[in-house]
Amino acid sequence: MPSVKFSKSMLLELLGRKISDEQLVNRINYLGANVESLEGDELSIEIFPNRPDFLSEQGLARALKSFLGIKTGFRTYIVKKSSVKVIVDKSVKNVRPYTACAIVKGLKFNDEKIKSIIQIQEKLHVTYGRNRRKAAIGIYPLEYIKPPIYYKAVHPEEIRFKPLDMNKELSGSQILAIHPTGREYAHLLEGLEKFPVFIDSKLNIMSMPPIINSNTVGKVSSQTRDVFIECSGFDFDYLHVCLNILVTSLAEMGGEIYSVEVCYPEKKRITPVLDAKEMKLDINYVNKILGLNLKESEVKLLLEKMGIGYKKNKALIPAYRSDILHQIDLVEDIAIAYGYENFKGKMSGVATIAAERPIEIFMNKIREVLIGAGLLEVKNYHLTNTDNQCKLMNYSAELVELENSVTQEYTVLRYWLTPSLLETLKINKHNDYPQNIFEIGTIFRINNAFETNVKESEHLAIALCGNDANFTRVKQIIDLLMSSLDLKYSIIEADHSSFIKGRVGRVLVNDEKIAILGEIHPQVLMNWSIEMPVSVIELNISELFKILNIVDEDIIVGSAVEHHTSERVHVKTKKSLKKKANNRSEKNVSKKPSKNKKK
């Protein structure tokens, strides 16, 4: 979570009210941020990832105004129409295909405000933009730019401009090799034949996203009054929210927002759009979750205290709020406005003894074995998209789709884990090899036998990436894993379009198919832009757990839980327990002295 440093005096000026340091810290903490320190005029705050609109003094002050009752309700921003057009060329389709743009006029910058804008830009890059991978932001003095503006992709050697803080003209390739920011983010353009650029009608290169602005036409100063803003990336809706956060922060500085016409090859879009997003809100659901008995009028006041409007059973969500995706998010805001300190605790009427789930103990055993083998555990989202799960894998499957997906990047629940590991390898191409990783997580498959029509299972996926990543290497891993679980298994030939034919097999335990392993097909590696061989195992932990028939009621599990923190957990099967018990009995019998021998 990022930490930002704000000026307390600027924050209070924006609030238009003097409050004590104690109250200021208390209210910020209860609002959902965490004050780390307050020394003199410097306020250091940890901002949680779900509230990127808090990354500027203006955004935090806006939320505090509502929370403190100074100015409550939905905040309306006027967007005027400009004549500026941004023409998106089809050449960026496979590079960085989308942009959302705006103009803000009438700003009065000083050093403190410039510092604030730079901070929110960089913090948005790191958090919301995922280190510029999902969103990159450019802010330019409008007086140096001659519209219309073109967004296109060109060969690196055709790109020549002076990057920020340099007086020397460099090519696109040289920027990645020489400029500090270029070296830091070079991996984002690695492997591309063409790099994206923004160019004005005078052919001045404004920037090379997601790397750097031009020092000539892309540097904001205290003399700047009007700015052009662009956000580039891979999901238009995602970029639009990012743009909304920026322009509303600048509007709180006194700027006037103007829209821009973004002309894509297939259609035109007007950005920004700051209209409210409507979401139905069930008052009974709110009261059930919070254990309260709020009336509709009370819910309306509490939402307004969080800067959210309410009208006819619908919440009116500001365009800069990226965190409200479901009713439960509104419930959280209502709870914050009600005051966590005002909730009264209740003693549960059920007395239980906590214990770790047997399957968790089993999965921890697997983790220990794989970490001991030198593998690194990773974690990925349950949400993904059809391209990742099927198209890039040369595979076809019936996926669980979301009815109300917010972005194109997250539209389905993952059917298997292997694509997630390949995405992790793709992102980490700039790191050293070999890269040997694993993930234990939940997968979701359509199954009408369940009430939700979806069956959830725990899976293990292992990916070995490097020059020696082959079938033999993954078989060694499965040998190690099965040996540690005291299991016998067999491998039969299999056919799977994501793997190389003849180098893929199914793992059988007690004649049940519980895993697939093999070498990833070269075409799949090309789809993911991975240049090293990759071999993979994907194992159904839930099915293996059932086969093993793990003891969950006797002393074995209790003992495993008791000693989990101090020594390695030993998970045993009923069969292995009986076998070992019989062996001990046989040994005891053999050691018993014969009646014919003297003691």
N, C-alpha and C positions, 0 to 999 in steps of 0.2 A: 504494500500500500504506500502511495507516495506521500511525502511530507512536504508541505508548502509553508513558506514564510510570508506572513502578511503584516502590513502596517496597522497597528491598533488604531492609530489616529485616523487613518483613511477609512477604516471599517466603521468607526464611530461617526465620522463625517457623513458616510453614506447612509447610516441609520438615522441621522438627524436627531439623535438623542444621546445624552450622556448616561452611561450606566457603569456601575462599579466593575472592577476587574473580576471580582468573585462571581457576579451575576453573568458577565459576559462568558466566562469560562464554563459556568454551569449550563447556560442555555445552549452553547455550541455543542457541549458533550451530549446533552439530551436530544439535540436535533439530529444526531447521528454521525458526528465527526468526533475526533479525539484530540483535545488540546494537549500537546506534549510539554509546552513551556510558554511562559509569558515573561520576557525579560525586557524591561524598559518599554520601547515602542514595538518590539519585535514579537509577534505572535506566531508560534510554530504549531501547525495543526496537521494531524494525520487524516487524510481524506480517504474514505472507503471507496472501492472501485465502482460501486453502484450509484455514486453521486458525482459524476464528473462536472456537473454544473456548480459544484462548490470549489472548483479549482481556481477561482478568482475572487478578489475581495467583493467585486460587484455581485457575483452569483451567490456568495455566502451571505452578504448583506441583504440581498433580496429575500432569501429564505428566512433570515433572522427577523426581518421586518414583519413578515407574516406570523412567525412563531411568537413574537413578542406582542402581537396585536397592534403594531404601528400602522401597517397597511396590509390588510388581509385580502384573500380572494384571488381569483384568476387574474394574472397580469396580462394586459393587452398591449401589443406592440404594433405600431403603424408601419406598414411596409409600402413605400412609394415605388412607383415604376420608373426604371431608368431605360435609356435607349441602348445600353451596352449589351452586346451579344458575345457569347463564347461558343465557338464552332468546334465541335468534337469530331476529329477525323477518324475514319474507320481503322486507321493504322494502329490505334491504341487498344483495339479489341482484345488482343491476346497479350497485352503488356500490363496496362493499368486502366481498365476500360471506362471508369466513371469519374465524374467530377460534379460538385455542387458549389455554386459561386454566389457572391453577394458584394454589395458596395455599402460602405458606411461613411457618411459625410458629416462635416461639422465637428470633428473631434478637436480637442485642445490637449495635445500631448505635453507631458513634462517627463523628466527622467523617471519619476516614480511610476507614472502610468505606463510608460514604455516597458519598464521592468516587470510590471504586472502582466502586460500582454505577452511578453516573451515567456514568462513563467507559465501562464495558462496554456500557451501553445506547446511548450515542451512537455508539460505534464499530461496534456491530452495525447501527445505523441506516444508517451510511455505507457499510459493506462488505456484509454479508450482506443487509441490507434494501434495498440500492441507493438510498441517500438517501430511505428511507421509502417508496419506490414499491412494493417487493415485500413489505416487512414493516415494521410500526410497533409499538412496544412501549410499554405503559403499566404503571407500578408504583404501587400505591396503599396507604395505611395501611388495613388491614382494619377497624380499630375505628371508622372514620368511615362505613363502608358497611353498608347494610342489604340483605342478599340477599332474594329472588333479584335478579340483575342482568340488565338487558335491553340487547341490542345491536340498535339499529334505526336507520333513516334518517328524518330530518325536515327540513322546510324551514328554510333558514338563519335566517330571522327568528324562528322558533319556538325557536331555541337561544339561551339566555341564561345565562351563568355568568361567574364571575371566573377568567380564565386565570392560569396560574402567574406569580408575581411581579407581579401587578396586583391592586389592590383595587377596581377598577372593573368593574362587570358589563357585558359586551359581547354582542352577537348574533354568530351564526356569521359573517355577512358582515363585521361590524366587526373580528372577530378577524383575518380574512385581510387586512384593510386597515390595521389599526393595530398589532397585536402584532408584534414583530420576527420571532418564529418563524412567525407566520401569513403574513407577507409572504414569508418565505423559501420556504415550502412551499405557497403558495396555488395553484400550478400543478397540484398533485396533486388538487385538488377543482374545478379550473376546468371550467366547462360542465355541472356536475351540478346538477340541480334540488333534490336533497336531499343533506344531509351526514350521515355516520354519527356516532352518539353512543353512549356507554355510560351507562346510567341505572340507579340502584338503585331499590328498591321505595318509597323515600320521594320519588321523582322528583328526586333530586339528580343533576345532570349530572356525571358523573365525568370525562369527557374527550370531545374531538372528534377522533378519529383521522383521519388520521395527523399532526395538527397539535400539539395541546397538551392537557395535563391541567388539571383544575380546581385552583385555588389553595386551595379550601376542603376538598375531600375527596381530592385527588390529590397531596399533597406529603408526601414521606417526611422524617421528622426523627429525631434521636437518641433520641427517646422511643418511636419505632415499634418494635413487637415482631413483629407479624404483617402480612404484605403479601399483596395480591391482585395477580396479574400477568396481563396479557392481551397477545397478539400478534394483530394484524389484518392482513389482506392478501387475496391472490387465490388462494393455493394452500395447502390445509390441511396437507399433509405438510411443506411448506417452513416454515410457521409452527410446526409441532409441533417440528421440530428446533431452531428459534430458541428456543422455550420451554424445551426440554431443556437447552440451553446455559446459560440464565439460572438455572433452578431448581437445577441441579447445582452451579453456582458458589455460590449462596446456601446450599446444603446443606454445602458445604465451609467456610462461615462458621459452621456450627453450627446451621443451620435445619432444621426438619422439613418434608418435602414432603407436601402434601395434594392429592388429585385433585379436579377439578371436573367436574360433568356439564354438557356443552354441548349444549343441545337445539336442533337445527336443525329446520326445518319437516318435512323428510323422514325424519330419523333422529337418534339421540342418540350422542354421542361422549364418552368419558371421557379427560380429559387431565390431567397428562402420563402417557405410558406410557414407562417407562425400561428396558423389556426389551431384551436384546441382539438385534441383527439378525444372522442367520446367513448366511454366504457360503462356498461351497465353495472349497477351496484345493488346487491341484495342486502337490505338492512338486517334481515333475519340471519343471514350468513355472517355479517359483521358481529352481531351480538353473540352468535353461537361460538365463534372463534375467540372472542375477547372475554366471554363470560359476563357481559354487561347487558343492560336493558336500555340502550340508547334509542331516542326518538329520531325521526327523520330530520327534524329541525336541528337536533344536537349534532348529528352526523354531518350536516351541511356546514355548521360552524367549525367543527373540527377539521374538515377538509380544507376550508378556507384558511384556517390557521396554518396549513401546510402549502398554501399557494395554489390550491386546486379548487376549481369551481364545481358547482353541483346544480343540476336542473332536471327535474322530472325523472328521478331514479337513475340518472346518468352523471358520472363524474366527468368533468371537463379538464383534461390533462394538458399541461403546458407542453409546447413543442420541444422545449429543452430538457424535459424529463425523459431520460432513456431507460430508467429503471422500472417503470410501471408497465408490466406486461400482463398482469392477471389481477383479479379481484383481491387476492391475498396481499398484493403489494399496496393496494389502497387501505386494506385493513391495518397493515404495518404503519402507514402514515397516520391513520386515525388513532392508533395506540400511542404513537409518539406525541401527537397533539393532546391526547387525553392526559398523558403524563405517566410514564412507567412508575414513577414514584407514588402514583395515586392508586395503583392496583393493589388489592389486598390479597395476601397469600392464603391459601386454603390447604389444610392437611388432607392428604389423600386417604380415602377410606379403605384402600387396599394395601395390605402389608406383603411385601415380596423381598426376596433376597436376590440381588443382582448377580448375574453370571454371564460370562462370555459365551456367545452362541457357538456350538460345536463346529459349525462350518467356518466360522471366523478363525477358530483355533487351527483348523485344517489349512485354511488359506495362509495363515501366518507361518505354518510349517513349510509350505511351498515357497513362500517369500524367502525364508531363511536359507533354503537349499539353493535357490537361484542367486541370491546375493552372495552366498558363499562361493558360487561358481564364477563370480566376477561380473554379473549382469546388473544393470542399473534400472530401478523401477521408475516408470513414468505414469502420469495420470492424464487422461484426456476426457473431453466432454461426452456425455451420453447423446447429445444432439449433434447431428451432422447433416450431410446433404446426399442426394441420390448419386451425384457424380462421384463423390468419394467412395461410397459404398459399392457402387456397381460399375459405372462407366469407366473410371480410371483403373478398376480391377479386372476389366474384361469379363464381368460376371453379371448374372441376372438373378434377382431375388425380390420377393414381395416384402416391401418395407412398411413399417408403421409410420404413417405420415401425420404431421401436425395440421390441425384444421386452421389454426390461427398463428402460423409462423410469422415472426416479425421481420426476419431477414432471409435472404436467399441462401445464406451460408448454413443456416440451421433450420431445416425443413422436415427432417425425419429423425427417428430414433435409430441408433446403430444396430445393424443386423449381426455384425461380427467386429472383432477388435483389430484384426490385421490392418485394415485401411488406416486406422488411427495411428498405428505404429509407423506405417510408411509415411504418413504426413509428418510425424515427429522427425523421422530421418531426413525428409526433404528440407524441413526448416533448419536442421542442424548440419547441413552440408559443409558449412564453413568450419566445423570443428574437426578435430583429428579422428582418424580411424585406427582400429576398428571401433564400431559403435554397437554394443550388444545391450539390448534393452528388453524389458518385459512389462506387461500391464495385467493387472487383475481387475476386472470390472464387470458391469452388468450389460447384457445384450437383450434385445427385445424382438420377439418374433410373433407374427400373427398366429393365434391358435384359438379357435372358437370354443374349445373346451373350458375356457376360463371366462369368468364373469366380464372381464374387461376386453375379452377377445385378444388379449396379448399375454404371452408367456415370457416371464423374465427368468434369465439364467445367469449364473456367474461363470465367466470364462477367463481363461488364462491365454495370453498371446505372447510369444517370444519372437524377437527379430534379431538376427545376427547380420551385421552389415560390415563388409570388409573383403579383402582379397581372398580370404579363406572361407568365406561363407558359402557352404555347400551342404549337400544332403548328409554327408558323414558327420559334419559338425552338429547339426540339429539332432541327429540320432544319438550322438554322445550326450546331449543335454537331456533327451527323453530317457536315455539309459540311467543317467544319474538321478533324475527325478523319481522314476519308478523304483529304482533300487532303494532310495531313501524311504519310500512308502512301503517297502517290502512286498512289491507287486510284480507279477509276471504279466508280460504283454506280448503281442505279436503285431507285425505290420503287414498289411496286404496292399497290393497295387491299387491305385486310384486314378481317377481322371478329373481334373479340375482346371478350368480355363485360366485361373490366376497363376498357375504353376507350370513349370516346364514339364512336358509330357515325358514319362519315364523316370522323373525325379520327384515324384510325389506319392505319398502313401497315407493310408488310414491306420490309426493305432487302435487295436482291439484289446479290451480287458474283459475277461469272462464272456467273450464273443460279442461284446457291445462296442460299437464305434464311439470312441470318446474324444478322438483328436484327429487332426490332419497335419502333416508336416511335409516340407519339401522346399524346393528352390523357386523363387518368384520368377515368373516369365519375363524375359527381356523387354517385351512390349509394355508390360505393366510398369517396369522400372522407368522406361522412357516416358510413360504417361505422368509419372510422379517426378520426373526430372532427377532421378537418382542414378548416379554414375557408377556405383559399386554393386557387386553381387549381393543379394539378400536371400537368406533362408529363414523360414518361418515355421513355428508350431502354433496351432490354435487348439486349445483343449477345453472341453466342457467340464468345469469343476463340479457343477451341480450334479451331473450324471455320474461322475466318478465318485462323488460323495455318497450317492445312493448305492452304487455298486459295492463300495467298501462297507456300507451299513455301519457307520460310525456309532460307537457307544455314546449315548447322550444322557443316560440316567444313572449310571453307576459311578464308582469311585474314580475310574480312569479319567473321565472328563474333569471331575472336581479337582483331582490332583494336578491335571495339566493347567487348569486355571490358576490354582494356588501357586504353582512354581513358575508361571509364565514370565514374571518380571526378573527372575534371578537366573534361570537356566533355560536351555532349549526345550521347547514344548515337544512332547512325544505323543503323537496321535496313533492309536492302535485300533485294529479291527477286531471284531468278535472272533473271526477265524484265527487270526494270528495270536490272540490271547489264549484261545483254547489250545492251539498247537503248542505254544510255549508252556502252558500249564501241564499238558501231557508230557512234554519233554522233561520238565522238572520232576514229575512223578516217576518217570522211567529212571532218571538219574538217581533219585532217592532209593528206588527199589534195588538198583544194581549195587549201591554202596552198602546196603543192609547186610550185616554179617551172616554167613551161613550157619545153620544149626550144627553142622558136622565139624565146624572149626571152633577152636578155643578162642575165648576173648582175650 
